[in-house]
Amino acid sequence: MVLAAVAFAQFAVALDLSVVNVALPAMRTALGFAPVDLSWVVHVYALALGGFLLMGGRACDLFGRRRLFVIGLIVFGLCSLAGGLAQEAWQLIAARAGQGLGAAAATPATLATLTSTFTEGPQRVRALGVWSGVNAAGGALGVLAGGLLTQYAGWRWVMLINLPIVALALALVVVGVPADTRPARRDSLDVLGAVLATGGVGLLVFTVVRTDTQGWGAPVTWGMLAVAALLLGAFVVTESRASAPLLRLGLLRSRWVAGANVLVFFSTAGQFAAFYFVSLYMQQVLAMSPAATGSAFLPFSGCLIAGSIVATKVTAAHTPRTALVPGALLAATGLGWFAFISPDGSFLTDVLGPCIVTGLGVGLVVAPIVAAATTGVAAREAGMASGLMNSSRQLGGCIGLAALATIAAQRTGTATGPAALNNGYALGLVIAATLFALAAVVAIAVLPRTRPQSSTPQPADSVEKQLEGTLS
């Protein structure tokens, strides 16, 4: 029951990261968005989510995972309803910001709930495999759902679709997730650390997503990056002196935690960019409809889920490193294959094969990363480790996508024809492949070959059955 509640909640959050992308043109027409403001439907969600993840993760440890889980889901659901009923552009943007805040509470709560419920070892690995597989599948299926809903039901349903998912997740949480136990001594929230982390990460995300209009070379961009660096530097100094820090810096001395966070940054940067460029290639170069483009991601999603199941079994029997290295190399191979896309190509000749290889590789990566990021972490710091990993994921996606989109746009130049667009997308996908290759290097160089031994028996059969049932 715990696993089902966490899976449904995380699916809703992951779905919302990508479901609106295909619906943006319809939203612009319906609500009268100015062209420069339309991107904020995506950016404001990333800004709120990325800025508050660390604070949300620590709040889980201090105030209770179940409590933050419920609060996050309720905020997320209410803001989804508000977005679906929006009559003005600003109302939709405000609703998306609220969704990001709800997700910043719910996402670390889901992962912390798993790591505190299932003992470290094969049992936890299999539970985290469900979380990772659902998280990745939600992002991939969001493109499909966005295309189908926009074309056949209307753009409002890309927001309203969250309501039944959130309602089911809330019911499962109330019934199946145990109430939080009151700690003997509750530390106070590190307010200064929270302000510095939220301000630094939020400003970094804001600056990155604004490079589509300001450009990376603009003085204002470098000025804001400098301020973000100062805030994050002050955060590090504050955390080194705080008695109850938002992020205990000693956590980063673990090769598992540090390596996994670098890995998730590189791999998410490559994965987000791949979704973006492949989707644009199919619509702008191959002239496929939104529904057809969404449906074209089904092979990728199926292979990703299959890869996640295999990776979970391999990680449970060995270590996260065993699946991460071949998975990252396989994803790099699939994305490198996209270098040969053609403006005269087709889905069957230019997209299907690379999608299958990339999907399998990404599936082999997503589950072991989460297991690695929580290996050896004490239960009282599960929310902290979860907030850190999800912050790395969000930053990787934002920074990677913004940087690669800029590089692709420079390759394309002022031309708007299929051949020029094709060249830009191909370059972006090759760089995404390089990011996965770097992830493989980090896995080889940083992650230990053996995991810490747990003294607790590991009854894994029931979780393995839940895994197969949830992902099938």
VEXDREN-2710 file (C-alpha; in Angstrom, 1 decimal):
% VEXDREN-2710
k/r/px/py/pz
1/MET/0.0/0.0/0.0
2/VAL/2.9/2.4/0.8
3/LEU/4.5/1.6/-2.5
4/ALA/1.3/2.1/-4.4
5/ALA/0.6/5.5/-2.8
6/VAL/4.2/6.7/-3.5
7/ALA/4.0/5.5/-7.1
8/PHE/0.8/7.3/-7.9
9/ALA/1.9/10.5/-6.3
10/GLN/5.3/10.5/-8.0
11/PHE/3.6/9.7/-11.4
12/ALA/1.5/12.8/-11.1
13/VAL/4.5/15.0/-10.4
14/ALA/6.6/13.5/-13.1
15/LEU/3.7/13.7/-15.6
16/ASP/3.3/17.4/-15.0
17/LEU/7.0/18.1/-16.0
18/SER/6.3/17.2/-19.6
19/VAL/2.5/17.0/-20.2
20/VAL/2.1/20.8/-20.9
21/ASN/4.8/21.0/-23.5
22/VAL/2.7/19.9/-26.5
23/ALA/-0.3/22.0/-25.2
24/LEU/1.6/25.3/-25.2
25/PRO/0.3/26.5/-28.7
26/ALA/-3.3/25.8/-27.7
27/MET/-2.8/27.6/-24.3
28/ARG/-1.3/30.6/-26.1
29/THR/-4.4/30.8/-28.4
30/ALA/-7.0/30.3/-25.7
31/LEU/-5.5/32.7/-23.0
32/GLY/-3.8/35.3/-25.2
33/PHE/-0.3/34.7/-24.1
34/ALA/2.4/37.1/-25.4
35/PRO/5.1/35.0/-27.2
36/VAL/7.7/36.1/-24.6
37/ASP/5.5/35.0/-21.7
38/LEU/4.4/31.6/-23.0
39/SER/7.6/29.8/-21.9
40/TRP/6.8/30.7/-18.2
41/VAL/4.1/28.0/-18.2
42/VAL/7.0/25.6/-18.1
43/HIS/9.6/27.7/-16.4
44/VAL/7.7/28.8/-13.4
45/TYR/7.0/25.2/-12.4
46/ALA/10.7/24.4/-12.7
47/LEU/11.6/27.5/-10.7
48/ALA/9.2/26.7/-7.8
49/LEU/10.1/23.0/-7.8
50/GLY/13.8/23.5/-8.0
51/GLY/14.0/26.4/-5.5
52/PHE/12.1/24.7/-2.7
53/LEU/13.2/21.0/-3.0
54/LEU/15.9/21.2/-0.4
55/MET/13.6/22.9/2.1
56/GLY/10.9/20.4/1.4
57/GLY/13.2/17.5/1.9
58/ARG/14.4/18.8/5.3
59/ALA/10.8/19.7/6.3
60/CYS/10.0/16.0/5.8
61/ASP/12.6/15.0/8.4
62/LEU/11.4/17.7/10.9
63/PHE/7.7/17.7/10.6
64/GLY/6.8/14.3/9.3
65/ARG/6.9/12.6/5.9
66/ARG/3.2/11.6/5.8
67/ARG/2.2/15.2/6.8
68/LEU/4.3/16.8/4.0
69/PHE/3.1/14.1/1.6
70/VAL/-0.5/15.0/2.2
71/ILE/0.0/18.7/2.2
72/GLY/2.0/18.6/-1.0
73/LEU/-0.6/16.5/-2.8
74/ILE/-3.4/18.7/-1.7
75/VAL/-1.6/21.9/-2.9
76/PHE/-0.7/20.1/-6.2
77/GLY/-4.3/19.0/-6.8
78/LEU/-5.9/22.3/-6.0
79/CYS/-3.5/24.2/-8.2
80/SER/-4.1/21.7/-11.0
81/LEU/-7.8/22.5/-10.7
82/ALA/-7.1/26.2/-10.8
83/GLY/-4.9/25.8/-13.9
84/GLY/-7.6/23.8/-15.7
85/LEU/-10.2/26.6/-14.9
86/ALA/-7.8/29.5/-15.7
87/GLN/-9.3/32.3/-17.8
88/GLU/-6.3/34.6/-18.0
89/ALA/-2.6/33.9/-18.7
90/TRP/-1.5/35.1/-15.3
91/GLN/-3.9/32.7/-13.6
92/LEU/-2.4/29.7/-15.4
93/ILE/1.2/30.8/-14.5
94/ALA/0.2/31.3/-10.9
95/ALA/-1.4/27.8/-10.9
96/ARG/1.8/26.3/-12.3
97/ALA/3.9/28.0/-9.6
98/GLY/1.6/26.5/-7.0
99/GLN/1.9/23.1/-8.6
100/GLY/5.7/23.4/-8.3
101/LEU/5.5/24.2/-4.6
102/GLY/3.2/21.2/-4.0
103/ALA/5.6/19.0/-5.9
104/ALA/8.5/20.4/-3.9
105/ALA/6.9/19.0/-0.7
106/ALA/5.5/15.8/-2.2
107/THR/8.5/14.6/-4.2
108/PRO/11.1/14.3/-1.3
109/ALA/8.3/13.0/0.9
110/THR/7.7/10.1/-1.5
111/LEU/11.3/9.1/-1.6
112/ALA/11.9/9.6/2.1
113/THR/8.8/7.5/2.9
114/LEU/10.3/4.6/0.9
115/THR/13.7/4.8/2.4
116/SER/12.3/4.9/5.9
117/THR/9.8/2.1/5.3
118/PHE/12.0/-0.4/3.5
119/THR/15.2/-1.6/5.0
120/GLU/18.5/-1.0/3.1
121/GLY/19.4/-3.8/0.7
122/PRO/17.4/-5.8/-2.0
123/GLN/14.0/-4.8/-0.4
124/ARG/14.7/-1.1/-0.6
125/VAL/16.3/-1.4/-4.1
126/ARG/13.2/-3.0/-5.5
127/ALA/11.0/-0.3/-3.9
128/LEU/13.2/2.4/-5.3
129/GLY/13.0/0.7/-8.6
130/VAL/9.2/1.3/-8.6
131/TRP/9.7/4.9/-7.7
132/SER/12.4/5.5/-10.4
133/GLY/10.5/3.6/-13.1
134/VAL/7.2/5.4/-12.4
135/ASN/9.1/8.8/-12.2
136/ALA/10.8/8.2/-15.6
137/ALA/7.7/6.7/-17.2
138/GLY/5.5/9.7/-16.0
139/GLY/7.9/12.1/-17.7
140/ALA/7.9/10.0/-20.9
141/LEU/4.2/9.4/-21.0
142/GLY/3.5/13.0/-20.3
143/VAL/4.4/13.8/-23.9
144/LEU/1.9/11.2/-25.1
145/ALA/-0.8/12.3/-22.7
146/GLY/-0.2/16.0/-23.6
147/GLY/-0.6/15.3/-27.3
148/LEU/-3.7/13.2/-27.1
149/LEU/-5.5/15.4/-24.6
150/THR/-4.7/18.6/-26.5
151/GLN/-5.9/17.2/-29.8
152/TYR/-9.0/15.3/-28.6
153/ALA/-10.1/16.8/-25.3
154/GLY/-8.6/20.3/-25.1
155/TRP/-5.6/21.8/-23.4
156/ARG/-7.4/22.3/-20.0
157/TRP/-7.3/18.5/-19.5
158/VAL/-3.5/18.5/-19.4
159/MET/-4.1/20.1/-16.0
160/LEU/-7.3/18.4/-14.9
161/ILE/-5.9/14.9/-15.6
162/ASN/-4.0/15.3/-12.3
163/LEU/-7.1/15.4/-10.2
164/PRO/-8.1/11.7/-10.3
165/ILE/-4.4/10.7/-9.9
166/VAL/-4.0/12.9/-6.8
167/ALA/-7.3/11.8/-5.3
168/LEU/-6.3/8.1/-5.6
169/ALA/-2.8/8.9/-4.2
170/LEU/-4.3/10.7/-1.2
171/ALA/-6.7/7.8/-0.5
172/LEU/-3.8/5.4/-0.6
173/VAL/-1.7/7.6/1.7
174/VAL/-4.5/7.9/4.3
175/VAL/-5.2/4.2/4.3
176/GLY/-1.7/2.7/3.8
177/VAL/1.0/5.1/5.0
178/PRO/1.6/5.0/8.8
179/ALA/1.2/8.1/10.8
180/ASP/4.4/10.0/11.6
181/THR/6.0/9.2/15.0
182/ARG/6.8/12.2/17.1
183/PRO/10.6/12.5/17.6
184/ALA/12.0/12.8/21.1
185/ARG/13.6/16.1/20.2
186/ARG/12.6/18.1/17.1
187/ASP/15.3/20.3/15.6
188/SER/14.2/23.7/14.4
189/LEU/14.2/24.5/10.7
190/ASP/17.4/26.1/9.5
191/VAL/15.7/29.3/8.4
192/LEU/18.8/31.1/7.2
193/GLY/20.0/28.0/5.3
194/ALA/16.5/27.7/3.8
195/VAL/16.5/31.3/2.6
196/LEU/20.0/31.1/1.1
197/ALA/19.4/27.7/-0.6
198/THR/16.0/28.7/-2.0
199/GLY/17.3/32.1/-3.1
200/GLY/20.5/30.7/-4.6
201/VAL/18.9/27.7/-6.4
202/GLY/15.8/29.7/-7.4
203/LEU/17.9/32.5/-8.9
204/LEU/20.1/30.0/-10.7
205/VAL/17.1/28.3/-12.3
206/PHE/15.5/31.7/-13.1
207/THR/18.7/32.9/-14.8
208/VAL/19.1/29.7/-16.8
209/VAL/15.6/29.6/-18.1
210/ARG/15.8/33.3/-19.1
211/THR/18.7/32.6/-21.4
212/ASP/16.2/32.0/-24.2
213/THR/15.7/35.8/-24.3
214/GLN/18.7/37.3/-22.5
215/GLY/21.4/35.0/-23.9
216/TRP/24.3/33.4/-22.1
217/GLY/26.7/36.3/-23.0
218/ALA/24.5/39.1/-21.7
219/PRO/25.9/41.1/-18.7
220/VAL/22.6/40.6/-16.8
221/THR/23.0/36.8/-17.1
222/TRP/26.5/36.8/-15.7
223/GLY/25.5/39.3/-13.0
224/MET/22.6/37.0/-11.8
225/LEU/24.8/33.9/-12.0
226/ALA/27.3/35.7/-9.8
227/VAL/24.7/36.6/-7.2
228/ALA/23.4/33.0/-7.3
229/ALA/26.9/31.7/-6.7
230/LEU/27.3/34.1/-3.8
231/LEU/24.1/33.0/-2.2
232/LEU/25.0/29.3/-2.6
233/GLY/28.5/30.0/-1.2
234/ALA/27.0/31.7/1.8
235/PHE/24.7/28.6/2.1
236/VAL/27.7/26.3/2.3
237/VAL/29.3/28.4/5.0
238/THR/26.1/28.6/7.0
239/GLU/25.5/24.9/6.8
240/SER/29.1/24.2/8.0
241/ARG/28.3/26.1/11.2
242/ALA/24.6/25.3/11.8
243/SER/23.7/22.9/14.7
244/ALA/20.7/21.5/12.7
245/PRO/21.6/22.3/9.0
246/LEU/19.2/22.1/6.1
247/LEU/21.9/20.0/4.4
248/ARG/24.6/18.3/6.5
249/LEU/27.7/18.8/4.4
250/GLY/29.2/15.6/5.8
251/LEU/26.6/13.7/3.8
252/LEU/28.6/14.6/0.7
253/ARG/31.6/12.8/2.0
254/SER/29.9/9.6/1.0
255/ARG/31.0/8.4/-2.4
256/TRP/27.6/7.0/-3.0
257/VAL/25.7/10.2/-2.3
258/ALA/28.2/12.5/-4.0
259/GLY/28.7/10.3/-7.0
260/ALA/24.9/9.7/-7.4
261/ASN/24.2/13.5/-7.4
262/VAL/26.8/14.2/-10.1
263/LEU/25.4/11.3/-12.1
264/VAL/21.8/12.4/-11.8
265/PHE/22.8/15.9/-12.9
266/PHE/24.5/14.7/-16.1
267/SER/22.0/12.0/-17.0
268/THR/18.9/14.3/-16.4
269/ALA/20.5/17.0/-18.4
270/GLY/20.9/14.6/-21.3
271/GLN/17.4/13.0/-20.8
272/PHE/15.5/16.3/-20.7
273/ALA/17.3/17.6/-23.8
274/ALA/16.6/14.4/-25.6
275/PHE/12.8/14.7/-25.0
276/TYR/12.9/18.3/-26.2
277/PHE/14.9/17.8/-29.4
278/VAL/13.3/14.6/-30.5
279/SER/9.8/16.1/-30.0
280/LEU/10.7/19.1/-32.0
281/TYR/12.4/17.0/-34.7
282/MET/9.2/15.0/-35.2
283/GLN/6.9/18.1/-35.2
284/GLN/9.0/20.7/-36.9
285/VAL/11.0/18.6/-39.4
286/LEU/8.9/15.4/-40.0
287/ALA/5.6/17.5/-39.7
288/MET/4.0/15.0/-37.3
289/SER/0.8/16.0/-35.4
290/PRO/0.8/16.5/-31.6
291/ALA/-1.0/13.2/-31.1
292/ALA/1.3/11.3/-33.4
293/THR/4.4/12.8/-31.7
294/GLY/3.1/11.8/-28.3
295/SER/2.3/8.3/-29.5
296/ALA/5.8/8.0/-31.1
297/PHE/7.3/8.1/-27.5
298/LEU/5.5/4.8/-26.6
299/PRO/8.4/2.6/-27.7
300/PHE/10.8/4.7/-25.7
301/SER/8.5/4.5/-22.6
302/GLY/8.1/0.7/-22.9
303/CYS/11.9/0.2/-23.2
304/LEU/12.5/2.5/-20.3
305/ILE/10.2/0.5/-18.1
306/ALA/11.8/-2.7/-19.2
307/GLY/15.2/-1.3/-18.5
308/SER/14.1/-0.2/-15.1
309/ILE/12.9/-3.7/-14.2
310/VAL/16.2/-5.2/-15.3
311/ALA/18.2/-2.6/-13.5
312/THR/16.3/-3.2/-10.3
313/LYS/17.0/-6.9/-10.4
314/VAL/20.7/-6.3/-11.2
315/THR/21.1/-3.7/-8.5
316/ALA/19.4/-5.8/-5.9
317/ALA/21.8/-8.7/-6.6
318/HIS/25.0/-6.6/-7.0
319/THR/25.4/-2.8/-6.7
320/PRO/24.0/0.3/-8.4
321/ARG/27.3/0.6/-10.3
322/THR/26.7/-2.7/-12.1
323/ALA/23.7/-1.3/-14.0
324/LEU/24.7/2.3/-14.1
325/VAL/27.8/1.9/-16.3
326/PRO/26.3/-0.1/-19.1
327/GLY/23.1/1.8/-18.9
328/ALA/24.8/5.2/-19.3
329/LEU/26.9/3.9/-22.2
330/LEU/23.8/2.4/-23.9
331/ALA/21.9/5.7/-23.6
332/ALA/25.0/7.5/-25.0
333/THR/25.0/5.1/-27.9
334/GLY/21.3/5.7/-28.6
335/LEU/21.5/9.4/-28.5
336/GLY/24.6/9.4/-30.6
337/TRP/22.6/7.5/-33.2
338/PHE/20.4/10.6/-33.5
339/ALA/23.4/12.4/-35.1
340/PHE/22.3/10.7/-38.4
341/ILE/18.7/12.1/-38.4
342/SER/17.7/13.6/-41.8
343/PRO/15.3/16.3/-42.9
344/ASP/14.0/13.8/-45.4
345/GLY/13.7/11.0/-42.8
346/SER/10.8/9.3/-41.1
347/PHE/9.9/7.9/-37.7
348/LEU/10.7/4.3/-38.7
349/THR/14.1/5.1/-40.2
350/ASP/15.3/8.0/-38.0
351/VAL/13.6/7.8/-34.6
352/LEU/12.4/4.3/-33.7
353/GLY/15.8/2.6/-33.5
354/PRO/17.6/5.3/-31.4
355/CYS/14.5/5.5/-29.2
356/ILE/14.6/1.8/-28.3
357/VAL/18.3/1.9/-27.5
358/THR/18.1/5.1/-25.6
359/GLY/15.0/4.0/-23.7
360/LEU/16.7/0.8/-22.5
361/GLY/19.8/2.7/-21.5
362/VAL/17.9/5.4/-19.5
363/GLY/15.9/2.7/-17.9
364/LEU/19.1/1.0/-16.7
365/VAL/20.2/4.3/-15.2
366/VAL/17.2/5.8/-13.4
367/ALA/16.6/3.2/-10.7
368/PRO/20.3/2.6/-9.7
369/ILE/20.9/6.3/-9.3
370/VAL/18.2/6.6/-6.6
371/ALA/19.5/3.5/-4.8
372/ALA/23.0/5.0/-4.9
373/ALA/21.9/8.4/-3.6
374/THR/20.3/6.8/-0.5
375/THR/22.9/4.1/0.2
376/GLY/24.2/4.4/3.8
377/VAL/21.9/7.4/4.6
378/ALA/20.4/7.3/8.1
379/ALA/16.6/7.3/8.3
380/ARG/16.6/10.6/10.1
381/GLU/18.3/12.2/7.1
382/ALA/16.2/10.4/4.4
383/GLY/14.3/13.6/3.5
384/MET/17.6/15.6/3.3
385/ALA/19.2/13.1/0.9
386/SER/16.0/13.0/-1.1
387/GLY/15.8/16.8/-1.4
388/LEU/19.4/16.9/-2.4
389/MET/19.0/14.3/-5.2
390/ASN/15.8/15.8/-6.5
391/SER/17.5/19.3/-6.5
392/SER/20.4/17.8/-8.6
393/ARG/17.8/16.3/-10.9
394/GLN/15.9/19.5/-11.4
395/LEU/19.1/21.6/-11.8
396/GLY/20.5/19.1/-14.3
397/GLY/17.3/19.2/-16.4
398/CYS/17.0/23.0/-16.4
399/ILE/20.7/23.9/-17.0
400/GLY/21.2/21.1/-19.5
401/LEU/18.1/21.9/-21.5
402/ALA/18.8/25.6/-21.6
403/ALA/22.5/25.2/-22.5
404/LEU/21.8/22.6/-25.3
405/ALA/18.9/24.6/-26.7
406/THR/21.1/27.6/-27.0
407/ILE/23.9/25.6/-28.7
408/ALA/21.3/24.1/-31.1
409/ALA/19.8/27.5/-31.9
410/GLN/23.3/28.9/-32.7
411/ARG/23.9/26.0/-35.1
412/THR/20.5/26.6/-36.7
413/GLY/21.0/30.4/-37.0
414/THR/18.3/32.5/-38.5
415/ALA/17.2/29.8/-41.0
416/THR/13.8/28.2/-40.4
417/GLY/13.8/25.4/-43.0
418/PRO/13.8/21.7/-42.1
419/ALA/17.5/21.2/-43.0
420/ALA/18.7/24.0/-40.7
421/LEU/16.5/22.8/-37.8
422/ASN/17.6/19.2/-38.4
423/ASN/21.3/20.3/-38.0
424/GLY/20.6/22.1/-34.7
425/TYR/18.6/19.2/-33.2
426/ALA/21.2/16.7/-34.3
427/LEU/24.0/18.7/-32.6
428/GLY/22.0/19.0/-29.4
429/LEU/21.4/15.2/-29.3
430/VAL/25.0/14.5/-29.8
431/ILE/25.9/16.7/-26.8
432/ALA/23.2/14.9/-24.8
433/ALA/25.0/11.6/-25.7
434/THR/28.2/13.1/-24.4
435/LEU/26.5/13.9/-21.0
436/PHE/25.5/10.3/-20.6
437/ALA/29.1/9.2/-21.5
438/LEU/30.3/11.6/-18.7
439/ALA/27.8/9.9/-16.3
440/ALA/29.4/6.5/-17.1
441/VAL/32.9/7.9/-16.4
442/VAL/31.7/9.3/-13.0
443/ALA/30.1/5.9/-12.2
444/ILE/33.4/4.1/-12.9
445/ALA/35.6/6.6/-11.1
446/VAL/33.5/7.5/-8.0
447/LEU/31.0/4.9/-7.1
448/PRO/32.4/2.0/-4.8
449/ARG/32.4/-1.5/-6.2
450/THR/30.7/-2.9/-3.1
451/ARG/27.8/-1.5/-1.0
452/PRO/27.8/-1.1/2.8
453/GLN/26.6/-4.3/4.5
454/SER/23.2/-4.1/6.3
455/SER/22.7/-6.1/9.4
456/THR/18.9/-6.2/8.9
457/PRO/17.4/-9.2/7.1
458/GLN/16.1/-8.4/3.7
459/PRO/12.7/-10.0/2.9
460/ALA/12.4/-9.0/-0.7
461/ASP/9.7/-11.3/-2.3
462/SER/6.7/-9.1/-1.5
463/VAL/8.4/-6.0/-2.9
464/GLU/9.5/-7.7/-6.0
465/LYS/5.9/-8.7/-6.7
466/GLN/4.7/-5.1/-6.1
467/LEU/7.5/-3.9/-8.5
468/GLU/6.4/-6.2/-11.3
469/GLY/2.7/-5.4/-10.8
470/THR/3.3/-1.6/-10.7
471/LEU/5.5/-1.4/-13.7
472/SER/3.6/-3.9/-15.9
END
